[in-house]
Amino acid sequence: MTDDRIWSPLRHELDRWQAADRVARLWLRDDDATEPTEALDRLLALTGRAAIPVTLAVIPAPTGAALAERLADESHVLVAPHGWSHTNHAGLDEKKQELGNHRAAEAVLGELGEGLDKLRRRYENKFFSMLVPPWNRISRPLIPQLPALGFESLSVYGRAKPGGPMPLLNTHVDIMNWHGTRGGLPHADLIAALVAELRDRFDGNAEPIGILTHHLVHDGIAWDFLEQLASETAGHPAVQWKTSRQLLAA
């Protein structure tokens, strides 16, 4: 469990927002879903209790009817394509990438189009045509060609740069320690990162704040953080958890 005092900086920042009659917009993206699992059940139960919408980035190639059936009654869930198969095509000395320039653009785009069509057929009203590239990486020349496939937006990691070829809805706080324990990051570090994002938004940046999770690899530290974050923010007058669809329609 977490030390309750660690959350004081977030509480103070949200108090500042409330005193100024300001509301921060947050959204949750969870990556790598393919099938029903106990971890997915836990994520859905947690977010459902807190009325926090979640966009599941689903890997199209391996997924099937079982996941669609599991999500059918989850009204707070949207589904977005997470590349095609989450296969790394980069070299050993490069950062992992499925949607890079290591293959012909026609092959990459063909897979993306197939994945989009597959998920759209399975999920209908839950489907959201936002591409989530595996490892948050995509070759720049591919991006202008995504709308022709049916993609309406793109979601990667980090501050969104204005003036791109299509709308961006990015994530900014990844709760996982990918370069260390490969479990959840220390809560104090995550709270500091979230508070920094909130302060930036208070000073005028209108970009929504995206929280990034990976339910399949959460340890106790990660789950505890997500539980406490829900407790601190869900229903708070200075916070609105939004769906990705709502944010991009605004």
N, C-alpha and C positions, 0 to 999 in steps of 0.2 A: 504494500500500500504506500501511498505518497504522503509526505509531510504536508499538512494542510497549509502551513505558512508559506510554502513555495509558491502558492497561487496568489499571494497578496499583490504582486505587481500587476497581474491581469485584473484583479478586482479594482485596484486603484485606477487603472486606465479606463475600465468600463464605467466607473463612477464619474470620471472626467467627461466621457462621452454623454452620459445621462444628464449631467449638470448643464451641458451645453445644448441639450435637446438634439443630440446627434445620434444616428443609428448606423452601426457598422454592418455591412453585408458580408456574410460568410457562406461558403459552399464546401461540400465534401465530395471528393473523388476517391474511389477505391479501385485499385487496379488488379488485373490478372484473373478475374473470375472465369471459370469454364464449366463448373458443375456444382451441384449442392454438396456442401461440406458442413461439419460442425462449426468451423470458423465462420463460414458465411451465415449460418443460423445465428451465431452470436452477434455478428455485425448487424444483421437485420433486426434482431430483437432490441439491441441497444439503440439504434437510430430510430426505430419505430416508437419505442417508449418516450424518447425525447422529442419526437416529431421533427427530426432532422432529416431533410431530404438527402439522398445519396445517389450519385451517378456512378454506376458500376461500369468500369471499362472492361468489356468482355472480349476475350480472345476468340475470334470467329472460327478459325479452322477446327479446333478440337471440341467446341461446344456443341450441345445438341438439345434435344427436347427436354431432358431432365431439368436443366437450369431454367428453361422457359416456364415449365410447369411449377417449379419452386417459387418463381417470382411473380406468378400470375396474380396473386392476391396482395402483393406488397405495393400499396398505392403510393408509397413515398420513394419508389425506386425508378430511375431512368437507366437505360442501357445505351452505351456508346461503344463503337468499334475500337478495339485496342490492337491496331495493326492487323495482321492476318494470322500468323502462327507464333509470334514472339520468338522468332528464330534470329540468332545473331549471324550476320553475313560479313561482319568486319574482321580485319586481320587481328592476329594475336597482340600486336602492338598498338591497336586502336581501341577507342571506346566502343562498347557494344552498340550495335545498330542494326535494325531490320530494314529501315526505310532510308538507307543511304544510297551512295552512288556506286555500290559494289556490284550491282546488277543492272541490266537494261531497265530504263524507266518504264518501258511498256510492261515488263514482267511485274515490277513492283505495283504499278497502278492497276494492272489486271487483278492482282490478288486483293488489293484494297477494295476495288469495285465488287469483287465476289463476296468479300466479307461484309461489306455494307448491305448488299442485297440479301444475304443470308440472315443477318440479324433483323433487318427491316421486316422480312417475312415472318420471323418467329415472334417478334415483340410488338409489332403494330403500334399501339398508342404509347407504349413504354420506350420505343426506339427514339433516340436522339442522334441526329446525323452530325455528330462532333467527333472528329478523328483524334484519338489519343495514341500518339506514337509510342511503341515500346521504348523503354529507357528515356522517354521524353525527347527523342532525337529524330529529325527528319531532314533529308537533303533539301536545301532551299529551292532548287529548280523544280522539285515536285509540287511545292505548295500551290503555285498558280493553276495547276492542273486538277486540283482536288474538286473544285466546284462542278466541273464537267462530269465527275463521277456521281455527284449527288451529295457531297459533303458541304455543310453550311458553315462549319466553324472548326477550329483547331484548339487543342489543349495540350500545353507542354508545362515546363516548370520554370519559374522565375518571372521577373517583371515583364509585362507585355510591352513590346515596342510598337508605337503607333505607326500607321501608314503601311501596314502589311497588306498582302493580297486578299486576306480573308479575316473575319472576326476571330479574336483570340479570347479564350477564357482559361487563364493559367492557374496553376497551383503555386503556393509560396512557402508552405510549412510542411515538410515531409517528416513524419514522426519516426521513421526508421533510421537506424545507425548502420548504413550500408557499408561504411568503410571501417567499422570497428567490430562490435559484437554481433551485428546483423540482427539485433533485437531492437527494442524501442530506445530512442534517445533519452537521456536524462530529462526529467520533467522540467527542471529549472532552465535547461537549454531551450526547450520547446516553448516555454512560456516567454522567455526573453525574445525569441524569434517572433512570436505572435504579437507581443507588445510592440516590437519595433515596426511590424507591419501596420498595426493599429495607429501608431503615432504618425506614420507616413500618410495614412489615409486622413487622419485628423487635420493634417497640414495641407490637404487639398487634392491628393491623389484619389481619383474616383474609382480605381480598379477594385473589384471585389477581392476578398482574401480567400484563397483556396487552400484547404487542408487536404493533404495527400496521405492515404493509408493503403496498406496491402494486407488484407485480412488473413491470407494464407500463411504469412510468416510472423504474425504478431506473437510476441511473448507477453508475460504478465505485465511488464513495464508499459508496453504499448497499449494493451487493453485498459490498464488502469488510467493511463493518460486520457484515452478517448472517453471513458466513463466520466472522469472528472471534468473534462472539457464540456461534455454534454450537460452535466450538472451546473456548471458555472455559467453557461451561456444560453441554454434552451429556456425560453420564456423571459430572459433578461430584457428590460426595455431598451437597452442600448445595442442589442444584437438582433439581426434578422438572418436566420438560416434560409437560404434561397435554393431553388432548383437551378440547374444549369440552363434549363429552358427559360425560366423567368429572367435570369440575368442577361441572357443574350437577346431577349425580346425587349428589354428595357431601352 
